[in-house]
Amino acid sequence: IMDKSLFEFAAYDGTKAERTGYSNYSYWRSTVQVFMKNKVAVFLLFLMITVLTFTMIQPYLPGQKSPTKIHIDEATGMQLRNNPPDSEFWFGTNSIGQDLWARIWSGTRTSLLIGFFVGLYEAIIGIIVGALWGYVRRLESFITSAYNVLNNIPTTIVLILLTYIMKPSVFTMIFAMCMTGWLNMARFVRNLIVIIRDREYNLASRCLGTPTNRIITKNLLPYLVSVIMLRMALAIPAAIGYEVFLTYIGLGLPISIPSLGNLINEGRRVMGVPSLRYQLIFPAVVLSIITISFYVIGNVFADASDPRNRV
């Protein structure tokens, strides 16, 4: 027999009836926590932050030399060519007496600038076009036709033609890479949206009259955040790789503008001489660090931001 004195009736409270269950779960906080558990990715993230920070502040540090200045040997009055690394020139000098230390960091700034702009453009245009392509059925045939036309033109041919026709500059490099760089992102986003666009919660949203832009931004794209972040992270080293390739074949930036592509191309010419291989090793190491770091960080962050990987 229950003791009725232990219980009392609860009066109806309209404000309490409207309350919902509370959870302190945060998607982004959970993503960061999962990401921080990967020690290699965390180390590479801090390494990239250090490299990016130093690259930006390097010209303003005391004792730094100009990347385009040609140094003269006081003893002979001639250019200080191919001077090996020492206390004054930490990375040595190149074949015309320019300081490699200053040129490498200046070239890193240029290549990262190209990579970030191209990666940002590819992400914005690729996501917008891919989302419309996959969800708005009326645009599907038109965008498919445009994609087939552009995609059937080899990217390398487009890059070579544009850099050959236009004046060599940083803007030309960015413009040439942006012309077709968004295609892969658009196709990737489109394929994923086609898979999830007709799921029950999206059908319910359409039946309730939810606008198309809200369905795309609230229902579809958050589900794809992990793969989108991965593609964005890989777009930056890919753009740097294209810049190195174009410079390697002689269609990149002019020699007066230091870049990782220019530096690697210069080092390639003297790599047959053992005492001069440092001119290739130093820029190649910097390029490798940037490429590997972005690749690992992008993959780990994509796994960490995928809700399906959590219990």
Residue, then its C-alpha position, 0 to 999 in steps of 0.5 A: i500500500m502506497d503512502k499518499s502523504l509521500f506524493e502531491f499533485a503537480a499543478y499545471d504550469g504553461t511555461k514549464a510545458e513549453r520547456t524542452g530537454y536541455s543538452n550542452y552538446s556542441y557540434w563544433r566543440s565535439t569536433v575540436q575534441v575529436f580532432m585534438k585526440n590525433k597528436v600528429a594532426v595537432f602537431l602539424l596544425f601548430l607547425m603550419i600556424t608557426v610557418l604561416t605566422f613566420t612567413m607573414i612577419q619575416p620581412y619585418l624582423p631585424g637583419q632580413k635581406s631583400p629577396t631580389k637584391i643581388h649581393i656583391d663579394e667585397a673581395t672580388g667585386m663580383q656577384l656572390r654566386n652559389n655561396p653555401p649556407d653560412s652564418e650570414f646567408w643561412f640558406g646560401t645564395n643562388s646563381i646570381g647572388q640572391d639570398l635564398w633564405a629571403r627568397i624562400w619565405s617570399g616565395t612561400r608567401t606568394s604560393l600560399l597567397i595563390g593557394f588560399f585565393v584559389g581554394l576559397y574560390e573553388a569552395i564558394i563557387g563549387i559549393i553554390v553550383g554543386a548545391l543548385w545542380g544537385y537540388v534544383r531539378r530545373l537547372e540540372s540539364f543546363i549545368t550538366s551540359a556546361y559541366n560536360v563542355l568545360n570538363n572535356i577541356p583538359t585542365t592543363i591545356v586551359l592553364i597553359l593557354l591562359t598563362y601563355i596569352m595573359k601577362p605573367s603575374v600572380f593574378t594570371m595564375i589565380f585566374a587561370m586556376c579558378m577557371t576550371g578548378w571549381l568543377n571537381m568541387a561542384r560535381f562532388v557536392r552535387n553527387l552527395i546532395v543527390i543521395i540525400r535530397d529525397r530523404e524524409y526530412n527534406l520531403a517534409s520540409r518541402c511539404l511545409g513550404t520551406p524555401t529552397n535556399r533554407i533547405i540547402t543551407k540548413n538540411l543539406l550542406p551541414y551534412l556535407v561539412s566533413v567532405i567539404m572541409l576535406r576538399m577545401a584543405l586539399a585545394i590549397p596544396a593542389a593550387i600550389g602544385y599547379e603553380v610549381f608545374l606551370t613554372y617548371i614548364g616555363l609558363g609560371l610567374p616571372i623570375s622577378i617574383p619569387s615563388l616555390g615554383n620558381l625556386i624549385n625550377e632554379g634548383r632543378r637546373v643545378m641539382g646535378v652538382p652535389s655542392l649546389r643541391y641545397q638550392l633545391i632541397f630547401p624549397a622542396v622541404v618547405l613545399s613538402i611540409i605545407t602539402i603534407s600538413f594540409y593533407v593530414i589536417g584535412n583528412v583528420f578534420a573531415d573524420a572529426s567533423d563527420p557525425r557518423n564517426r561518433v557514438 
